[in-house]
Amino acid sequence: MPQLFEAFMVICFGISWPLSIMKSIKSRTAKGKSIVFMLFIEIGYVFGIISKIIGHNITYVFIFYVINLIMVGIDICLYFRNKKLDEKQ
């Protein structure tokens, strides 16, 4: 049962990232984004993954951590792309 609630937590956090990625793609600007915030979120997911590995607690929830890590990484890449586009304008 605890794994189910952990999965719900990570899924709820993860729902926002596809929306953020789409906004980054459409807006083509880094305005309103915080790279520090995104980096802390990314680091948090890395620590969650490390915790699962070290604790030998790799369950189906692990995949949600990895998916979220990838989505935040994509949004970070889009931030730097959009920052360059902002500088050109």
PASEBA-1860 file (N, C-alpha, C; in nm, 3 decimals):
! residues 89
1> MPQLFEAF> 0.082/-0.120/0.000/0.000/0.000/0.000/0.086/0.127/0.000 ~ 0.197/0.134/0.075/0.280/0.255/0.072/0.332/0.286/-0.068 ~ 0.364/0.181/-0.146/0.414/0.202/-0.281/0.307/0.265/-0.370 ~ 0.184/0.229/-0.347/0.074/0.286/-0.425/0.064/0.437/-0.400 ~ 0.073/0.476/-0.273/0.066/0.619/-0.241/0.189/0.694/-0.292 ~ 0.305/0.629/-0.288/0.425/0.690/-0.343/0.409/0.708/-0.494 ~ 0.353/0.610/-0.560/0.329/0.620/-0.704/0.234/0.736/-0.734 ~ 0.126/0.747/-0.655/0.032/0.859/-0.675/0.103/0.993/-0.658
9> MVICFGIS> 0.191/1.004/-0.557/0.264/1.128/-0.533/0.351/1.164/-0.654 ~ 0.429/1.067/-0.701/0.519/1.094/-0.812/0.441/1.122/-0.940 ~ 0.330/1.053/-0.960/0.246/1.078/-1.078/0.187/1.219/-1.072 ~ 0.139/1.258/-0.955/0.083/1.393/-0.941/0.188/1.499/-0.970 ~ 0.310/1.479/-0.919/0.417/1.573/-0.951/0.445/1.571/-1.101 ~ 0.441/1.453/-1.159/0.477/1.437/-1.299/0.375/1.491/-1.397 ~ 0.252/1.506/-1.355/0.148/1.556/-1.446/0.180/1.696/-1.496 ~ 0.244/1.775/-1.414/0.272/1.914/-1.452/0.381/1.926/-1.557
17> WPLSIMKS> 0.470/1.829/-1.568/0.584/1.846/-1.658/0.548/1.842/-1.806 ~ 0.460/1.753/-1.852/0.424/1.762/-1.995/0.360/1.898/-2.029 ~ 0.282/1.950/-1.935/0.221/2.082/-1.958/0.327/2.191/-1.964 ~ 0.426/2.182/-1.876/0.534/2.279/-1.876/0.618/2.269/-2.003 ~ 0.642/2.147/-2.049/0.718/2.126/-2.173/0.643/2.187/-2.291 ~ 0.514/2.162/-2.299/0.434/2.218/-2.409/0.436/2.371/-2.406 ~ 0.426/2.428/-2.287/0.431/2.574/-2.273/0.566/2.626/-2.320 ~ 0.674/2.557/-2.285/0.809/2.598/-2.326/0.824/2.592/-2.478
25> IKSRTAKG> 0.767/2.489/-2.538/0.777/2.474/-2.683/0.698/2.584/-2.753 ~ 0.577/2.609/-2.708/0.490/2.707/-2.773/0.534/2.850/-2.749 ~ 0.574/2.881/-2.627/0.605/3.021/-2.594/0.738/3.068/-2.653 ~ 0.833/2.976/-2.667/0.965/3.009/-2.720/1.032/3.120/-2.641 ~ 1.008/3.123/-2.510/1.073/3.219/-2.422/1.103/3.153/-2.288 ~ 1.209/3.199/-2.223/1.245/3.148/-2.091/1.184/3.234/-1.980 ~ 1.115/3.339/-2.020/1.055/3.428/-1.921/0.950/3.351/-1.840 ~ 0.954/3.370/-1.710/0.860/3.303/-1.623/0.907/3.166/-1.576
33> KSIVFMLF> 1.021/3.122/-1.626/1.077/2.993/-1.584/1.192/3.018/-1.488 ~ 1.209/2.926/-1.393/1.319/2.935/-1.299/1.409/2.813/-1.316 ~ 1.530/2.838/-1.366/1.624/2.728/-1.386/1.665/2.668/-1.252 ~ 1.677/2.752/-1.149/1.714/2.702/-1.017/1.607/2.605/-0.965 ~ 1.482/2.642/-0.980/1.371/2.556/-0.938/1.377/2.422/-1.011 ~ 1.393/2.428/-1.143/1.395/2.304/-1.221/1.515/2.217/-1.185 ~ 1.630/2.279/-1.158/1.747/2.201/-1.121/1.728/2.133/-0.985 ~ 1.664/2.203/-0.891/1.637/2.140/-0.761/1.540/2.022/-0.776
41> IEIGYVFG> 1.440/2.037/-0.862/1.348/1.927/-0.887/1.422/1.809/-0.949 ~ 1.508/1.839/-1.046/1.587/1.735/-1.113/1.675/1.661/-1.012 ~ 1.743/1.737/-0.927/1.828/1.678/-0.824/1.745/1.592/-0.729 ~ 1.627/1.639/-0.693/1.538/1.562/-0.606/1.502/1.428/-0.666 ~ 1.473/1.426/-0.796/1.442/1.298/-0.861/1.565/1.207/-0.865 ~ 1.682/1.265/-0.887/1.805/1.185/-0.884/1.822/1.121/-0.746 ~ 1.802/1.201/-0.641/1.813/1.146/-0.505/1.709/1.037/-0.480 ~ 1.588/1.056/-0.531/1.485/0.953/-0.517/1.525/0.824/-0.585
49> IISKIIGH> 1.584/0.835/-0.703/1.630/0.717/-0.776/1.744/0.649/-0.702 ~ 1.838/0.728/-0.653/1.950/0.672/-0.577/1.899/0.601/-0.452 ~ 1.801/0.661/-0.385/1.743/0.600/-0.265/1.682/0.464/-0.297 ~ 1.611/0.456/-0.409/1.550/0.329/-0.449/1.657/0.223/-0.476 ~ 1.765/0.264/-0.542/1.871/0.170/-0.577/1.946/0.124/-0.452 ~ 1.988/0.219/-0.369/2.063/0.185/-0.248/1.980/0.101/-0.153 ~ 1.851/0.134/-0.141/1.763/0.062/-0.050/1.710/-0.069/-0.106 ~ 1.756/-0.104/-0.226/1.708/-0.227/-0.293/1.555/-0.232/-0.292
57> NITYVFIF> 1.496/-0.118/-0.326/1.350/-0.105/-0.324/1.299/-0.063/-0.462 ~ 1.350/-0.128/-0.564/1.310/-0.095/-0.700/1.180/-0.168/-0.731 ~ 1.074/-0.090/-0.741/0.941/-0.143/-0.773/0.891/-0.069/-0.896 ~ 0.765/-0.088/-0.929/0.706/-0.018/-1.044/0.711/0.134/-1.027 ~ 0.720/0.183/-0.905/0.726/0.328/-0.880/0.853/0.388/-0.939 ~ 0.958/0.307/-0.944/1.088/0.352/-0.996/1.075/0.414/-1.135 ~ 0.993/0.354/-1.220/0.978/0.403/-1.357/0.922/0.545/-1.360 ~ 0.834/0.577/-1.263/0.778/0.712/-1.258/0.884/0.815/-1.222
65> YVINLIMV> 0.977/0.777/-1.134/1.089/0.867/-1.103/1.172/0.893/-1.229 ~ 1.198/0.787/-1.304/1.279/0.800/-1.425/1.207/0.885/-1.530 ~ 1.078/0.861/-1.549/1.001/0.939/-1.646/1.001/1.086/-1.608 ~ 0.980/1.116/-1.480/0.980/1.255/-1.436/1.117/1.318/-1.453 ~ 1.223/1.243/-1.423/1.359/1.293/-1.441/1.382/1.332/-1.587 ~ 1.337/1.248/-1.678/1.353/1.276/-1.822/1.273/1.399/-1.861 ~ 1.149/1.409/-1.814/1.066/1.525/-1.850/1.124/1.656/-1.798 ~ 1.173/1.656/-1.676/1.234/1.777/-1.622/1.360/1.810/-1.702
73> GIDICLYF> 1.436/1.708/-1.739/1.556/1.729/-1.823/1.520/1.793/-1.957 ~ 1.412/1.748/-2.016/1.365/1.807/-2.143/1.329/1.954/-2.121 ~ 1.259/1.983/-2.013/1.219/2.122/-1.986/1.342/2.209/-1.959 ~ 1.444/2.154/-1.895/1.568/2.229/-1.872/1.635/2.259/-2.006 ~ 1.641/2.162/-2.095/1.699/2.185/-2.228/1.621/2.292/-2.303 ~ 1.489/2.287/-2.295/1.406/2.388/-2.360/1.429/2.525/-2.299 ~ 1.454/2.531/-2.170/1.483/2.658/-2.104/1.605/2.724/-2.170 ~ 1.713/2.645/-2.187/1.834/2.701/-2.247/1.814/2.737/-2.394
81> RNKKLDEK> 1.735/2.659/-2.467/1.702/2.695/-2.605/1.626/2.826/-2.608 ~ 1.526/2.837/-2.521/1.444/2.957/-2.518/1.521/3.078/-2.469 ~ 1.615/3.056/-2.379/1.698/3.167/-2.331/1.782/3.224/-2.446 ~ 1.834/3.135/-2.531/1.907/3.181/-2.649/1.817/3.258/-2.744 ~ 1.694/3.210/-2.762/1.599/3.280/-2.848/1.566/3.417/-2.789 ~ 1.555/3.425/-2.656/1.530/3.555/-2.591/1.644/3.652/-2.615 ~ 1.767/3.602/-2.610/1.885/3.686/-2.629/1.894/3.740/-2.771 ~ 1.845/3.664/-2.868/1.846/3.708/-3.007/1.749/3.822/-3.032
89> Q> 1.643/3.830/-2.951/1.541/3.933/-2.974/1.577/4.064/-2.912
END
